[in-house]
Amino acid sequence: MSAGKEVRKKIKSIGNTQKITSAMEMVAASKMRKTQEQMQRSRPYVMQLLRLASHLSQATKEEYQHEYLTPREVKRVGIIVVSSDRGLCGGLNNNLFKIVSESLAKWQKEGIEVDVATIGNKATTFFNRYGGNVIASDSVSDTPTSAELIGLTTTMLDRYRDGEIDELHVFSNIFVNTMTQQPVGTKLLPVVAESLEAHESVAEQAALSQTMSWDYVYDTAPEALIELVLDRYIEYVIYQSVVENIACEMAARMIAMKAASDNASDLIDELQLVYNKARQAAITQEISEIVGGAAAIN
């Protein structure tokens, strides 16, 4: 029965692992619900900023050109890559890094240099291996606030204002539903209507393309208002990207841990069958030996 003992050890070990994966599944489900609530609370504000930024960029393009609204010749691009801090979330990060790598290859082919800011340990590790000019790295809690991201956001905005980068992009995962997370790259700067519409369609919100004429009357200088709105827009789009990425992480981890728990159950069933067959064979052999011994005595 030595083989049977080994099988029992394996069954016990897999059972212990299954308890861990089941616990992780429940924790991820709980955190996902909390993050979804946070995401849903912040999304309307971000979408209104998005619309306002779009309207302002259209309304003021003839009378005033803010540096955030003016396209430049692109020689260097800045990107913010939002990943998870931990693994065990399926292919979430790998799918994101795939589209990041495709964009990096495209820019490299065009002779455009790239500055990278990472949010999340997995993105930092990826660029340490892949290579790249990482100028800022950060990580956030499972329930982040916009204040946690101010440092990294300010670093990238300052580089844009100083002319060190000519475009700013953010790469993250968009939460579609519990089963679907979509990796996307969005151009944040310069702010143009096309990039705003692209971001809106990815988020599956109401379309910006409702053509309306907007004529603003400014109580103060339009420059100050536009700069304030655009700064807030950039800050909160990055914040929303982080919140949605965390929701994606928790959903992906919940699914991965459920799959692991189900696989553990299947494996335990298979090993239990192997154990039962081994035990049955051992009992049959013992009975045969007893019967054979009795027959020899007689």
BADREN-871652 format. One record per residue (C-alpha): residue number from 1; x, y, z. Coordinates in nm, 2 decimals. Last residue first. Example, Ala and Ser with C-alpha at 12.3 -4.5 7.8 and 13.67 -1.06 7.14 Angstrom:
2
     i        x        y        z
     2     1.37    -0.11     0.71
     1     1.23    -0.45     0.78
//
This chain:
298
     i        x        y        z
   298    -0.61    -2.83     0.37
   297    -0.32    -2.62     0.48
   296    -0.24    -2.52     0.11
   295    -0.61    -2.42     0.05
   294    -0.61    -2.20     0.36
   293    -0.29    -2.03     0.24
   292    -0.43    -1.97    -0.11
   291    -0.75    -1.83     0.03
   290    -0.55    -1.60     0.26
   289    -0.32    -1.49    -0.03
   288    -0.62    -1.43    -0.26
   287    -0.79    -1.22     0.01
   286    -0.47    -1.02     0.06
   285    -0.44    -0.97    -0.32
   284    -0.80    -0.86    -0.35
   283    -0.75    -0.61    -0.07
   282    -0.44    -0.47    -0.24
   281    -0.62    -0.44    -0.57
   280    -0.91    -0.27    -0.41
   279    -0.68    -0.02    -0.23
   278    -0.50     0.05    -0.56
   277    -0.83     0.10    -0.74
   276    -0.96     0.33    -0.46
   275    -0.64     0.53    -0.47
   274    -0.66     0.58    -0.85
   273    -1.02     0.68    -0.82
   272    -0.93     0.92    -0.54
   271    -0.65     1.06    -0.76
   270    -0.90     1.13    -1.04
   269    -1.15     1.29    -0.81
   268    -0.87     1.50    -0.65
   267    -0.76     1.61    -0.99
   266    -1.11     1.72    -1.09
   265    -1.15     1.91    -0.76
   264    -0.81     2.08    -0.81
   263    -0.91     2.18    -1.16
   262    -1.23     2.34    -1.02
   261    -1.03     2.53    -0.76
   260    -0.77     2.65    -1.02
   259    -1.05     2.76    -1.25
   258    -1.21     2.95    -0.96
   257    -0.87     3.10    -0.88
   256    -0.83     3.22    -1.23
   255    -1.18     3.36    -1.25
   254    -1.14     3.55    -0.92
   253    -0.79     3.67    -1.03
   252    -0.93     3.80    -1.36
   251    -1.21     3.98    -1.18
   250    -0.97     4.13    -0.92
   249    -0.72     4.24    -1.18
   248    -1.00     4.39    -1.40
   247    -1.13     4.59    -1.10
   246    -0.77     4.70    -1.03
   245    -0.73     4.81    -1.40
   244    -1.06     5.00    -1.38
   243    -0.93     5.20    -1.07
   242    -0.59     5.27    -1.24
   241    -0.75     5.38    -1.57
   240    -0.99     5.60    -1.37
   239    -0.70     5.77    -1.19
   238    -0.52     5.83    -1.53
   237    -0.84     5.97    -1.67
   236    -0.87     6.17    -1.35
   235    -0.54     6.34    -1.37
   234    -0.56     6.41    -1.74
   233    -0.91     6.57    -1.71
   232    -0.81     6.76    -1.40
   231    -0.52     6.92    -1.59
   230    -0.74     6.99    -1.89
   229    -1.01     7.16    -1.68
   228    -0.76     7.38    -1.49
   227    -0.57     7.47    -1.81
   226    -0.90     7.56    -1.99
   225    -1.02     7.77    -1.70
   224    -0.69     7.97    -1.67
   223    -0.67     8.02    -2.05
   222    -1.03     8.13    -2.08
   221    -0.96     8.44    -1.87
   220    -1.24     8.48    -1.61
   219    -1.61     8.49    -1.63
   218    -1.60     8.31    -1.96
   217    -1.90     8.29    -2.20
   216    -1.89     7.95    -2.38
   215    -2.05     7.88    -2.72
   214    -2.11     7.51    -2.78
   213    -2.28     7.40    -3.10
   212    -2.40     7.04    -3.08
   211    -2.30     6.74    -3.28
   210    -2.37     6.43    -3.07
   209    -2.04     6.26    -3.15
   208    -1.94     6.24    -2.79
   207    -2.10     5.90    -2.77
   206    -2.26     5.78    -2.44
   205    -2.03     5.55    -2.26
   204    -1.87     5.23    -2.38
   203    -1.53     5.30    -2.21
   202    -1.37     5.22    -2.54
   201    -1.61     5.45    -2.72
   200    -1.52     5.74    -2.49
   199    -1.15     5.69    -2.52
   198    -1.17     5.70    -2.90
   197    -1.39     6.01    -2.89
   196    -1.14     6.19    -2.67
   195    -0.86     6.08    -2.90
   194    -1.04     6.21    -3.21
   193    -1.14     6.54    -3.04
   192    -0.78     6.63    -2.97
   191    -0.59     6.66    -2.64
   190    -0.22     6.65    -2.70
   189    -0.18     6.46    -2.49
   188    -0.39     6.17    -2.35
   187    -0.35     5.91    -2.62
   186    -0.52     5.59    -2.52
   185    -0.38     5.23    -2.52
   184    -0.62     4.95    -2.45
   183    -0.63     4.61    -2.28
   182    -0.98     4.47    -2.26
   181    -1.11     4.28    -1.96
   180    -1.40     4.03    -2.02
   179    -1.55     3.78    -1.78
   178    -1.65     4.01    -1.50
   177    -1.76     4.28    -1.75
   176    -1.61     4.54    -1.97
   175    -1.34     4.66    -1.73
   174    -1.07     4.84    -1.93
   173    -0.71     4.73    -1.89
   172    -0.43     4.99    -1.90
   171    -0.20     5.18    -2.13
   170    -0.17     5.56    -2.10
   169    -0.03     5.78    -2.37
   168     0.15     6.12    -2.36
   167     0.28     6.29    -2.68
   166     0.56     6.54    -2.75
   165     0.79     6.45    -2.46
   164     1.07     6.67    -2.32
   163     0.89     6.99    -2.43
   162     0.89     7.14    -2.09
   161     0.51     7.12    -2.07
   160     0.52     6.75    -2.16
   159     0.79     6.67    -1.91
   158     0.59     6.86    -1.65
   157     0.28     6.66    -1.73
   156     0.47     6.33    -1.69
   155     0.62     6.42    -1.35
   154     0.28     6.57    -1.24
   153     0.11     6.24    -1.31
   152     0.37     6.04    -1.12
   151     0.35     6.26    -0.81
   150    -0.03     6.31    -0.82
   149    -0.11     5.93    -0.84
   148    -0.17     5.87    -0.47
   147    -0.38     6.19    -0.44
   146    -0.63     6.04    -0.69
   145    -0.72     5.78    -0.44
   144    -0.66     5.41    -0.46
   143    -0.86     5.13    -0.31
   142    -0.64     4.82    -0.38
   141    -0.34     5.03    -0.28
   140    -0.11     5.20    -0.54
   139     0.23     5.13    -0.69
   138     0.47     5.38    -0.85
   137     0.75     5.40    -1.10
   136     0.90     5.70    -1.28
   135     1.16     5.76    -1.55
   134     1.18     5.42    -1.71
   133     1.38     5.45    -2.03
   132     1.33     5.10    -2.17
   131     1.45     4.75    -2.14
   130     1.24     4.43    -2.17
   129     1.36     4.28    -1.84
   128     1.34     4.59    -1.62
   127     1.04     4.70    -1.83
   126     0.84     4.39    -1.74
   125     0.94     4.41    -1.37
   124     0.81     4.77    -1.35
   123     0.49     4.67    -1.53
   122     0.44     4.38    -1.28
   121     0.51     4.60    -0.98
   120     0.22     4.84    -1.06
   119     0.21     5.19    -1.21
   118     0.49     5.24    -1.46
   117     0.62     5.56    -1.62
   116     0.81     5.51    -1.95
   115     0.99     5.75    -2.18
   114     0.99     5.65    -2.55
   113     1.21     5.75    -2.85
   112     1.06     5.79    -3.20
   111     1.26     5.65    -3.49
   110     0.96     5.54    -3.68
   109     1.05     5.17    -3.64
   108     1.10     5.24    -3.27
   107     0.76     5.39    -3.25
   106     0.60     5.08    -3.40
   105     0.80     4.84    -3.19
   104     0.70     5.03    -2.87
   103     0.33     5.02    -2.98
   102     0.35     4.64    -3.04
   101     0.52     4.60    -2.70
   100     0.25     4.79    -2.52
    99    -0.02     4.58    -2.70
    98     0.15     4.26    -2.58
    97     0.22     4.41    -2.23
    96    -0.16     4.44    -2.18
    95    -0.23     4.08    -2.28
    94     0.06     3.96    -2.05
    93    -0.08     4.16    -1.76
    92    -0.43     4.01    -1.78
    91    -0.32     3.66    -1.88
    90    -0.45     3.49    -1.57
    89    -0.46     3.69    -1.25
    88    -0.23     3.50    -1.02
    87     0.02     3.79    -1.03
    86     0.06     4.08    -0.79
    85     0.12     4.46    -0.83
    84    -0.12     4.48    -1.12
    83    -0.05     4.69    -1.43
    82    -0.08     5.05    -1.55
    81     0.16     5.16    -1.82
    80     0.21     5.54    -1.85
    79     0.37     5.64    -2.18
    78     0.58     5.94    -2.29
    77     0.66     5.99    -2.66
    76     0.97     6.14    -2.81
    75     1.02     6.29    -3.16
    74     0.66     6.37    -3.25
    73     0.62     6.70    -3.43
    72     0.37     6.88    -3.22
    71    -0.01     6.89    -3.19
    70    -0.15     7.18    -3.00
    69    -0.43     7.12    -2.75
    68    -0.22     7.06    -2.44
    67    -0.01     7.37    -2.53
    66    -0.33     7.58    -2.51
    65    -0.43     7.74    -2.84
    64    -0.67     8.03    -2.80
    63    -0.92     8.20    -3.03
    62    -0.95     7.94    -3.31
    61    -0.92     7.62    -3.10
    60    -1.13     7.76    -2.82
    59    -1.47     7.60    -2.89
    58    -1.34     7.26    -3.01
    57    -1.09     7.21    -2.73
    56    -1.35     7.34    -2.48
    55    -1.61     7.10    -2.60
    54    -1.38     6.80    -2.58
    53    -1.25     6.90    -2.24
    52    -1.61     6.94    -2.12
    51    -1.71     6.60    -2.26
    50    -1.41     6.42    -2.10
    49    -1.46     6.61    -1.77
    48    -1.82     6.48    -1.78
    47    -1.70     6.13    -1.85
    46    -1.45     6.15    -1.56
    45    -1.72     6.26    -1.32
    44    -1.95     5.98    -1.44
    43    -1.67     5.72    -1.40
    42    -1.58     5.81    -1.04
    41    -1.88     5.64    -0.87
    40    -1.88     5.35    -1.11
    39    -1.52     5.28    -1.05
    38    -1.55     5.30    -0.67
    37    -1.85     5.06    -0.68
    36    -1.65     4.83    -0.91
    35    -1.36     4.84    -0.68
    34    -1.58     4.73    -0.39
    33    -1.73     4.44    -0.59
    32    -1.39     4.33    -0.71
    31    -1.25     4.33    -0.36
    30    -1.52     4.09    -0.25
    29    -1.47     3.86    -0.55
    28    -1.09     3.87    -0.51
    27    -1.13     3.76    -0.14
    26    -1.37     3.48    -0.24
    25    -1.14     3.35    -0.51
    24    -0.84     3.38    -0.28
    23    -1.02     3.16    -0.02
    22    -1.11     2.90    -0.29
    21    -0.74     2.90    -0.41
    20    -0.62     2.84    -0.05
    19    -0.87     2.57     0.02
    18    -0.78     2.40    -0.31
    17    -0.41     2.41    -0.22
    16    -0.49     2.22     0.10
    15    -0.70     1.96    -0.10
    14    -0.41     1.92    -0.34
    13    -0.18     1.84    -0.06
    12    -0.43     1.59     0.10
    11    -0.49     1.42    -0.24
    10    -0.11     1.40    -0.30
     9    -0.05     1.25     0.04
     8    -0.33     0.99    -0.02
     7    -0.17     0.90    -0.35
     6     0.17     0.84    -0.18
     5     0.00     0.62     0.08
     4    -0.17     0.42    -0.19
     3     0.16     0.36    -0.36
     2     0.30     0.23    -0.03
     1     0.00     0.00     0.00
//
